[in-house]
Structure formats: C-alpha cells, structure tokens
Amino acid sequence: SCLRTAPPWLGKQQQDRTPAPSATMLGRLSQPLPRSLPPPTPTDLPAGSSCQLPFCWLLGLLYQEYRDKSTRQEIETRRLQDSQTDTEECSASEETLSEAEPTNTVESKAVPQINLLRNSTSRFNLWQDLPEIRSSGVLNILQPDEIKLQESMFELVTSEASYYKSLNLLVSHFMENERLKKILHQSEAHILFSNVLDVMAVSERFLLDLEQRVEENIVISDVCDIVYQHTVNHFSVYVTYVSNQTYQERAYKQLLQDKPNFREVISQLELDPKCKGLSFSSFLILPFQRITRLKLLVQNILKKVEEKSEKEATALEAHKELETVVKACNEGVRKMSRTEQMISIQKKLEFKIKSVPIISHSRWLLKQGELQQMNGPKTSRTLRTKKLFREIYLFLFNDLLVICRQIPGDKYQVFDSAPRGLLRVEELEDQGQSLANVFILRLLENADDREVSYMLKASSQSEMKRWMISLAPNRRTKFVSFTSRLVDCPQIQCVHPYVAQQPDELSLELADVLNILDKADDGWIFGERLHDQERGWFPSSMGEEILNPKIRSQNLKECFRVHKSDDSQRRKLGSRNRQ
C-alpha cells in the first residue's frame, strides 16, 4: 500500500502527535496513483492513531526555499574552501564549516555540502541528525566519506518531498481555485497549467518509492537505481511540460495584461501565508528547475560513491538518462521559440543575390547584429574617419552566414552569404585607436563561389570576441583550445543568477561553476559550465573567480568523472567514423 507505518527514524514524539489517515483516504491511496493528492487535514484523521502522514507534509520548506538555501550553502562552502591558500587547510575546510555550529565530534567529520532543511519549521536538518541515526551508533562505524554519501542520497529524497509539496500547492491553491476557474477559459487554463497533474502524479510515485527505500534500513543502500527506473519509464512528462514553457509564459503575461480580475485573484492567492511570499510564476517553473536539479543531485552522489563500484555504474546510468531528459526539455523549449524566430527573420530578408531558403528544421539563429565594414584595402594606413566605415548587418545561423544592409521598413537586403564551415577570422593587433576592435572575416566560398574578405569593426572588445568565437567556433581562445582540455584553467562560481539576453549568451544559476575560456577587457567572460558543458558569454559581475588551484583541480576531476561515460561513447563513435 502507499501508506506504511511510521519509519523508525521519525522518533516517538513525532509519531505520537501524528494521527492516521481516515478509511476514505486509505482507500483512495490503495488505488492506482491519483492525479492529485491533497494534503490531509486534522479533520480527515481519527485521533489516537499511530500511522504516519506522507513524508512531504513533515517538511517545513517549499521547494523554492530549499533550492535557494541549498545553492547559497554551496556558494558559501566553496568560498570557504577557496579562501584556504595552504593545501592542507583546504582539506580541512569542511571541518571549519562545522565549527560554526556546535555538533558532536563524530558528526563534525562529515559536514555535508548543503544543509538541506535549515529552517525553524523543519524537524530535521540532516540524515545524521535523525534520532534513530544518532542513537544507533552508526555514525561511529561509517567513514566520513560514507556519511557524506548518505547525506547526498537523503537530500535527493527530502528535496523530492519538498518539490512534491510545492507542486501540490500549485494545483490545490492556484489551479483548483474556484474563482480562477471561472475567469479562465478551458484553453487558457490548459496552456497555463499544461500537464502539471501528470507531473505531480509522477513525482508522487517517485517519492513513494524513495520513501520506501529510506524506511528499509537506517543506512540507505542506494537511490540511483530508483532514479534510473523512474527516469526511463515516467519522466517524459517533464519534456511535455517544459516544451510548453514559451507559450505558458506568453499566456501568463497576456492574461495579466488583458484580464484585471485574473491579475487581482493571482495577487490575492500569492499573499496567502501558504505561499510564503513566493510568486505564482515561481510555482509554474518548478518542473524545469526540478529535473535540472535532480541531475545535479545524482552528480553529487556520483562524486561520492566508490570508483568502479556497482553504485558508480548505477549512478552513471541514472545520470545518463537524466541528461537525456534535460536535453530533450531544452530542445523542446528552443524548438518552439526557434521556429517563430526563423519565420520572423525570413519575412525581413530581401535577396539582392540568388535567394537562399532560410527556414529549415535543422537551422537556428546563433547571433545577429550590426558591424562596421571598412572600405578600401585592409593594408591602408589612411583610414582615419568614420565615413570610411559602412554599416552592415549579419545573421549567423548554425550552418549559414547571411550578410545584409538594413533598408527602410525594418527590412534587410542580402548581398552575400556563405556556409558557416567555410568562415575564417583573424584579429588585427596593434593597429591604433582607429582600428581598435577590428577583425578580418574570410569567406572561403561565398554566394558567387569565390573567396572574399571583409574588414569588420565591432563596437567593443567583447563584441569583437563574441563575433569571432561565433563565426569560427573551433578557434583557440585565450585560456584553452577548444580541441583540448587544460588541467588548470581559470574558473568562476556564479553568485548572481543571469538570464541570457542574446543567443550567444549563457543563462546562469546560483552556484554554477564554469571554466573561463576567454575574457574581454570590458567585463564579459566566455565560459563553459562544468556540469553540462554548455558554453556562452556572461557578465563577469555575475560570479567570483575561484583562486585556489586545489579547488579548481578538484572541480575538473569531478567533472571528468561525471562525464567519463559520455567521453568514452564519443571516443567509440570517433573510432568507428575513422574506420
């Protein structure tokens, strides 16, 4: 059955004040998983019972609060580690963390990276804080690394409970609100809430299996096998939900603008103490945040399991499947927005040369913008005035470059083009102020099947670098070649979230760690995020550079371990292609 007797680690005091579900509720839970499971209330439950409420209702944190606290704890932990300049002190950084909060000597051996439930309304902070764990003596038996592994697995379970609690609030408090139902047409409600009921049912099923595993033994055997099974069999609902994100955001903005009564009801619902000051939109984006976070939680487990063990193999498989789902989610979002964007661009182009079909299922925009084209031979030293520059506009797609001039009516006249693979760039150095931020773009084969060169001037150094990297992505950058991995290159930790404004930029989440591949003098960084190897530009003010070489080395080692199965697969494919 879905509800079991109280797990022993909840403690007698918590069990005594927790009544049992009513017969009606037990009957409902014994059936196939419902689409929505509202939290039980005291009136549903007879007094004097010894059974336990679902795990998620014991947690004081909504998922948004958990996510914020956990990422900020990661940042603080990494800051403390980075502040240690001595190699031996670095290894003791976690002990330094534990000194800030009194604990027993056994617990101080393994302060986890994230204090999951540090909140006055939550009963437990960590796996090692559970009464049954403390009284069992298991902390005296397990090694510090084994305790850290237990904490990582326990966090995955409790964070899923927190996530389910927030999902339930989205459904019961917002989606099923009678006033909101009367305001929204059925089609509007469908776009706004999508398949959230399916997502919640999947989360519930997942959480029940995780809870059962935790109850089997005070030392958790594994959770990645459960993650793997649910990812393969059930997590496709996330792709459906996330792919609707573009339309969901647009519908929400439109409803706020067009329906004052909708705006009023949403504002009132957000003010309810249940929401803890969180916005309606923060509930809508929960599924995408969760599937991404779940992958990172499995990564944390993978970093702590013994190498070449069965647990490592299981964690790698779970991570691989989660990566597939996350990529499908990202592609779903991009596909929706890219299609509309390509149609819009196609309407703006007028071809002076032979027309090139722009819209294609396999084509998308990488970068667009204005540059100054320099007239005359590139060796001339007499080019001193702005009149000798002429504005051109570039549309760079993943497989094609289109060069235009802007004409009246928000239109662009195309006068040249070339496949992206036939582009080469060259930076001009020490050419004086008038030639600052100038680079050469060579088209090995243009629209007339001949080689041509353009001398182009960007508005800033960062804009020049961004164009050069986008036009020729395999060129060597300042700190690292794209075809090799340096053992030690600069790294940065994100301390402020950032939303990409252009296609060549990278959105950042708190606590992201990135390799710095290139820098511009005007405050922009080109980086590669370690956990998913995505690359892009972002303002340097969004992060703090990691100065300690030991921490940088540890970050890279963990990254290589997480992605080693992907690297092995790529090597196999490369070998097969060479045969």
Secondary structure, DSSP 4 states (H G I P E B T S, - for coil): ----BPPGGG-HHHHHT-PPPPHHHHHHHHSSPPS--PPP-GGGS-TT--B---GGGG----HHHHHHHHHHHHHHHHHHHHH--SHHHHHTHHHHHHHTS---TTGGGG--S--TT-STT-S-SSGGGSHHHHHHTGGGTS-HHHHHHHHHHHHHHHHHHHHHHHHHHIIIIIIT-HHHHHHS-HHHHHHHHTTHHHHHHHHHHHHHHHHHHHHH-SS---SHHHHHHHHHHHTHHHHHHHHTHHHHHHHHHHHHHH-HHHHHHHHHHHTSGGGTT--HHHHHTHHHHHHHHHHHHHHHHHHHSPTTSHHHHHHHHHHHHHHHHHHHHHHHHHHHHHHHHHHHHHHHEEESSS------TT--EEEEEEEEEEPS-TT-S---SGGGEEEEEEEEESSEEEEEEEETTTEEEEEEEEEGGGEEEEE--S--GGGTTEEEEEESS-TTSS-EEEEEE-SSHHHHHHHHHHHSTTS--SS--TTS--SS--EEEE-S-B--SSTTB--B-TT-EEEEEEE-TTSEEEEEETTT--EEEEEGGGEEEE--HHHHHHHHHHHHHHTHHHHHHHHHHHHHHH-
